[in-house]
């Protein structure tokens, strides 16, 4: 009887050990599945975050291109207006010079001076004065056009700096996104 009790006790102990091992394996499998599910959820979240960061980057780049194109178009219009204004002023000065030369010739002819040296000096003085005004007008227009070009360059630099900063932030966000967590 003692051997039967010992055999039953050994069988029960073996059965309990088997059930305990089976339970432990089930718990381990469940824990492993939970870890795998958590890892899969984290990877999905990381991928969604990465896609969002990529979309933000593309939007920033598109905004940079649009701002750059708008600024370049605006600068071209301003420079075109400056050139048109300069050409108009030059045409008005030339017309005024022609009228002044005509009046001077008529005045000189009325006094009987004609085309002698003093009459030519007066006409030459009017011509040089008009040429000096034209040169000053061209120089002023060139300075204004250079200022517009410089403004465009500064706008482009600011936009490029903003784009570069956004790219750096995105890169740091990506590093943080995939950095191991403790």
C-alpha positions as CSV (number, residue, x, y, z in Angstrom):
1,X,0.0,0.0,0.0
2,X,2.8,2.3,0.8
3,X,4.3,1.8,-2.7
4,X,0.9,2.5,-4.2
5,X,0.6,5.7,-2.2
6,X,4.1,6.6,-3.2
7,X,3.3,5.8,-6.9
8,X,0.1,7.9,-6.7
9,X,2.0,10.7,-5.0
10,X,4.8,10.5,-7.6
11,X,2.2,10.5,-10.4
12,X,0.3,13.5,-8.8
13,X,3.6,15.3,-8.4
14,X,4.5,14.6,-12.0
15,X,1.1,15.7,-13.2
16,X,1.3,18.9,-11.2
17,X,4.8,19.6,-12.6
18,X,3.5,19.0,-16.1
19,X,0.5,21.3,-15.6
20,X,2.8,23.9,-14.0
21,X,5.2,23.7,-16.9
22,X,2.3,23.9,-19.4
23,X,0.8,26.8,-17.6
24,X,4.2,28.6,-17.5
25,X,4.7,27.9,-21.3
26,X,1.2,29.3,-21.9
27,X,2.0,32.4,-19.9
28,X,5.4,32.7,-21.7
29,X,3.6,32.4,-25.0
30,X,1.1,35.0,-24.0
31,X,3.8,37.4,-22.8
32,X,5.8,36.8,-26.0
33,X,2.6,37.5,-28.1
34,X,2.0,40.7,-26.1
35,X,5.5,41.8,-26.7
36,X,5.2,41.1,-30.4
37,X,1.9,42.9,-30.6
38,X,3.4,45.9,-28.8
39,X,6.4,45.9,-31.1
40,X,4.1,45.7,-34.2
41,X,1.9,48.6,-32.8
42,X,5.1,50.6,-32.2
43,X,6.4,49.9,-35.6
44,X,3.0,50.9,-37.1
45,X,3.0,54.1,-35.0
46,X,6.6,54.9,-36.0
47,X,5.8,54.3,-39.7
48,X,2.7,56.6,-39.4
49,X,4.8,59.3,-37.7
50,X,7.5,58.9,-40.4
51,X,4.9,59.3,-43.2
52,X,3.6,62.4,-41.4
53,X,7.1,63.9,-41.1
54,X,7.7,63.1,-44.8
55,X,4.4,64.9,-45.8
56,X,5.4,67.9,-43.6
57,X,8.8,68.0,-45.3
58,X,7.2,67.9,-48.8
59,X,4.7,70.6,-47.8
60,X,7.6,72.8,-46.5
61,X,9.5,72.3,-49.7
62,X,6.5,73.1,-51.8
63,X,5.8,76.2,-49.7
64,X,9.5,77.2,-50.2
65,X,9.2,76.8,-54.0
66,X,6.0,78.8,-54.2
67,X,7.4,81.6,-52.0
68,X,10.6,81.7,-54.1
69,X,8.6,81.8,-57.3
70,X,6.4,84.5,-56.0
71,X,9.3,86.6,-54.8
72,X,11.1,86.1,-58.1
73,X,8.1,87.1,-60.1
74,X,7.5,90.2,-57.9
75,X,11.2,91.2,-58.3
76,X,10.9,90.8,-62.1
77,X,7.8,93.0,-62.1
78,X,9.5,95.6,-60.0
79,X,12.7,95.6,-62.1
80,X,10.5,95.8,-65.3
81,X,8.7,98.8,-63.8
82,X,11.9,100.5,-62.9
83,X,13.3,99.9,-66.5
84,X,10.0,101.2,-68.0
85,X,10.0,104.2,-65.8
86,X,13.7,104.9,-66.7
87,X,13.0,104.5,-70.4
88,X,10.0,106.9,-70.1
89,X,12.0,109.5,-68.2
90,X,14.8,109.2,-70.8
91,X,12.3,109.7,-73.7
92,X,10.8,112.8,-71.9
93,X,14.3,114.2,-71.4
94,X,15.2,113.7,-75.0
95,X,12.0,115.4,-76.1
96,X,12.6,118.2,-73.7
97,X,16.2,118.5,-75.1
98,X,14.9,118.7,-78.7
99,X,12.4,121.4,-77.7
100,X,15.1,123.3,-75.8
101,X,17.6,123.0,-78.8
102,X,14.8,124.2,-81.1
103,X,14.0,127.2,-78.9
104,X,17.6,128.0,-78.5
105,X,18.2,127.9,-82.2
106,X,15.2,130.0,-82.9
107,X,16.2,132.5,-80.2
108,X,19.8,132.6,-81.5
109,X,18.5,133.1,-85.1
110,X,16.2,135.8,-83.9
111,X,19.2,137.6,-82.4
112,X,21.1,137.1,-85.6
113,X,23.8,134.9,-83.9
114,X,23.2,131.8,-86.1
115,X,25.6,128.8,-85.8
116,X,28.7,130.6,-84.5
117,X,30.8,129.5,-81.6
118,X,28.7,130.9,-78.8
119,X,25.5,129.4,-80.2
120,X,27.2,126.0,-80.6
121,X,28.5,126.3,-77.0
122,X,24.9,127.0,-75.7
123,X,23.6,124.0,-77.7
124,X,26.5,121.8,-76.5
125,X,25.8,122.8,-72.9
126,X,22.2,121.8,-73.3
127,X,23.2,118.4,-74.8
128,X,25.8,117.7,-72.1
129,X,23.2,118.6,-69.4
130,X,20.7,116.2,-70.9
131,X,23.4,113.5,-71.1
132,X,24.3,114.0,-67.5
133,X,20.6,113.7,-66.5
134,X,20.3,110.5,-68.5
135,X,23.4,109.1,-66.8
136,X,22.0,110.0,-63.4
137,X,18.7,108.4,-64.3
138,X,20.3,105.2,-65.4
139,X,22.4,105.1,-62.3
140,X,19.4,105.6,-60.0
141,X,17.5,103.0,-61.9
142,X,20.4,100.5,-61.6
143,X,20.6,101.2,-57.9
144,X,16.9,100.6,-57.4
145,X,17.1,97.4,-59.5
146,X,20.0,96.2,-57.4
147,X,18.0,96.9,-54.2
148,X,15.2,94.8,-55.5
149,X,17.6,92.0,-56.5
150,X,19.2,92.2,-53.0
151,X,15.7,92.0,-51.4
152,X,15.0,88.9,-53.5
153,X,18.3,87.4,-52.4
154,X,17.5,88.1,-48.7
155,X,14.0,86.6,-49.1
156,X,15.5,83.5,-50.7
157,X,18.1,83.1,-47.9
158,X,15.4,83.5,-45.2
159,X,13.2,80.9,-46.9
160,X,16.1,78.5,-47.3
161,X,17.1,79.0,-43.7
162,X,13.5,78.2,-42.6
163,X,13.4,75.1,-44.9
164,X,16.8,74.0,-43.5
165,X,15.6,74.4,-39.9
166,X,12.4,72.5,-40.7
167,X,14.5,69.7,-42.2
168,X,16.8,69.6,-39.2
169,X,13.8,69.4,-36.9
170,X,12.4,66.5,-39.0
171,X,15.7,64.7,-38.8
172,X,15.8,65.1,-35.0
173,X,12.2,63.9,-34.8
174,X,13.1,60.9,-36.9
175,X,16.1,60.1,-34.6
176,X,13.9,60.4,-31.5
177,X,11.2,58.3,-33.2
178,X,13.5,55.4,-33.8
179,X,15.7,55.8,-30.7
180,X,15.6,52.8,-28.3
181,X,13.5,53.4,-25.3
182,X,14.5,52.4,-21.8
